[in-house]
Amino acid sequence: MLNYSRLPPAVEQILEAAHWAPSGDNAQPWTFEVQSEDLFDVLVRIEAGNVYEYRQGEPTLISAGTLLENIAIAAPSQGKSAGWQYQGLAGNVHRIRVQLTDDRAAAGHPLLGQIERRSVDRRPYQLRALSQGDKRALSDAVGPEFSVEWHESLAARRKVAGLTRLATDIRLRIPETFDIHNHIVDWKRTFSPDAIPSRALGLDAMTLKIMRWTLAKRARTEMANRMGSPVFAGLQMDFLPGIFSAAYFAFRLKQRASGPADEASQLLRLGQAVQRFWLTATKQGLALQPCLATLAFAHYGRAKEPFTVSAAERRKAEKLAERADSDLGDVPSLRFIGRIGHPKAQLQSRSLRRPLAELVREA
Ligand SMILES: Cc1cc2nc3c(=O)[nH]c(=O)nc-3n(C[C@H](O)[C@H](O)[C@H](O)COP(=O)(O)O)c2cc1C
C-alpha cells in the first residue's frame, strides 16, 4: 500500500477531487488504500447506532456514490477513465475497488469545475420556478436508471414541507440524536473541515444562541422540547425554506435490486446520479438541500422499528409514514429527496473537508 507522500500525481489529483463529496453531517466516512498507480480501494464506514443511518446505512452508501462520481469526473483530467466494483461488507466497512485505465482520448469533464463549488444551502431561496431547460438538464444528468419526480406547486411544496417539519419534530425530540447533534455543529468556525458550521444551518442568530445553550446540557434540551422549541425550529428549518423553494425533488428506483451486494451497487449508482444532479444544479446557479431525515423516519414508522425509546415519537413516525405515502407515493421505492431553487445570496459559511493526507491509509 502506498502512503500519502508516495501517491502517484494522477491518483492524488483524483482523490483530491473525490474527497469533496458530500456526506450526511459532513462525516466523511471514507479512507483510501492506494495499491498502485492504477488501483485503489475506497473504504466506507457505517456508523453503528446512528439513527439517521436507516436501512443499514443507506445514506452513507449514497454519499459513497457521490464520491465515486467525483472520481469518474476527475479521472479524464489525468488522462484516465475510472471503473469501480463493489467488494462487499466486512464488519461495518464497505470496500469498493477503483481501477484507472489510460485513456488517450479523455477530455476534461464539463462538471469538473463544480466539484469544489457545490455546497448545501439550507436557507430559504427565491420564489421563482425552475425553467423547463433547468429541469431537462437536471433530469438528463440523472440518466435512465432512476426517475426524478417534482413537487413544484405551492400546495405540493406545503405538503412536503409539512412532512419534513414532522421529521424535524421527531429528530429534535428523541434522546438518541442528542449526542449526534452536539458533535456535528461547529460553533466557532465559519468554514469547518470536519463538521457543519452553525452559520450554515440556515437559522437566525437568536435561534442559534438558544440552540447552543440548550444543546450544552441534555436537561436543557428536554426542557426546551417541553416548551415547544421543535415547533419553532420546524418553522425555520422546514416550513419557510419549503415555501421559499422552486420545488422539492424525489429520486425513485425503477427496479428493485435482488440481493445485498446488488442493493449496495445500486445505491452507489444512485449516489452517482445524485452527484451529477447536484453538480448540474450548481452549474445552473441553483441551490439545493437534501431532506433525508424525512425518508429515515417514514421508514422507521412504516416498518414499526423501535428507533427510539420514546413511544410518542414512534407513533409520530407511523403517522409520518402514512402521510408520506399519500403525499409522495410509495415511499419504500424513494431513495433521496431534497429541495431546490434560486439562491437569494451567495453562501457565507460552509463545510470544508479534512486534509486528504488524513484519509489515505498508511502502508
Ligand atoms: C446522503 C446525504 C444526506 C444528507 N442529508 C441532509 C439532510 O437531511 N439535511 C441537510 O440539511 N443536509 C443533508 N445533507 C448535506 C450534508 O450535510 C452536507 O453535504 C455536508 O455537511 C457537507 O457540506 P457541503 O455539501 O456544503 O460540502 C446530506 C448529504 C448527503 C450526501
PDBQT file of the ligand as one rigid body, heavy atoms in Angstrom, charges set to zero:
ROOT
HETATM    1  C1  LIG A 401     -26.759  11.209   1.740  1.00  0.00    +0.000 C 
HETATM    2  C2  LIG A 401     -26.805  12.621   2.254  1.00  0.00    +0.000 A 
HETATM    3  C3  LIG A 401     -27.842  13.024   3.101  1.00  0.00    +0.000 A 
HETATM    4  C4  LIG A 401     -27.929  14.328   3.550  1.00  0.00    +0.000 A 
HETATM    5  N1  LIG A 401     -28.989  14.704   4.321  1.00  0.00    +0.000 NA
HETATM    6  C5  LIG A 401     -29.123  16.000   4.660  1.00  0.00    +0.000 A 
HETATM    7  C6  LIG A 401     -30.307  16.448   5.342  1.00  0.00    +0.000 A 
HETATM    8  O1  LIG A 401     -31.207  15.649   5.630  1.00  0.00    +0.000 OA
HETATM    9  N2  LIG A 401     -30.404  17.763   5.652  1.00  0.00    +0.000 N 
HETATM   10  C7  LIG A 401     -29.423  18.665   5.328  1.00  0.00    +0.000 A 
HETATM   11  O2  LIG A 401     -29.572  19.856   5.632  1.00  0.00    +0.000 OA
HETATM   12  N3  LIG A 401     -28.293  18.268   4.678  1.00  0.00    +0.000 NA
HETATM   13  C8  LIG A 401     -28.134  16.982   4.329  1.00  0.00    +0.000 A 
HETATM   14  N4  LIG A 401     -27.021  16.574   3.624  1.00  0.00    +0.000 N 
HETATM   15  C9  LIG A 401     -25.998  17.559   3.284  1.00  0.00    +0.000 C 
HETATM   16  C10 LIG A 401     -24.740  17.399   4.150  1.00  0.00    +0.000 C 
HETATM   17  O3  LIG A 401     -24.976  17.787   5.482  1.00  0.00    +0.000 OA
HETATM   18  C11 LIG A 401     -23.606  18.215   3.507  1.00  0.00    +0.000 C 
HETATM   19  O4  LIG A 401     -23.368  17.738   2.223  1.00  0.00    +0.000 OA
HETATM   20  C12 LIG A 401     -22.321  18.110   4.318  1.00  0.00    +0.000 C 
HETATM   21  O5  LIG A 401     -22.484  18.728   5.575  1.00  0.00    +0.000 OA
HETATM   22  C13 LIG A 401     -21.150  18.776   3.604  1.00  0.00    +0.000 C 
HETATM   23  O6  LIG A 401     -21.441  20.097   3.283  1.00  0.00    +0.000 OA
HETATM   24  P1  LIG A 401     -21.333  20.646   1.785  1.00  0.00    +0.000 P 
HETATM   25  O7  LIG A 401     -22.341  19.862   0.981  1.00  0.00    +0.000 OA
HETATM   26  O8  LIG A 401     -21.719  22.099   1.909  1.00  0.00    +0.000 OA
HETATM   27  O9  LIG A 401     -19.954  20.454   1.293  1.00  0.00    +0.000 OA
HETATM   28  C14 LIG A 401     -26.916  15.271   3.174  1.00  0.00    +0.000 A 
HETATM   29  C15 LIG A 401     -25.892  14.861   2.315  1.00  0.00    +0.000 A 
HETATM   30  C16 LIG A 401     -25.833  13.558   1.856  1.00  0.00    +0.000 A 
HETATM   31  C17 LIG A 401     -24.733  13.160   0.908  1.00  0.00    +0.000 C 
ENDROOT
TORSDOF 0
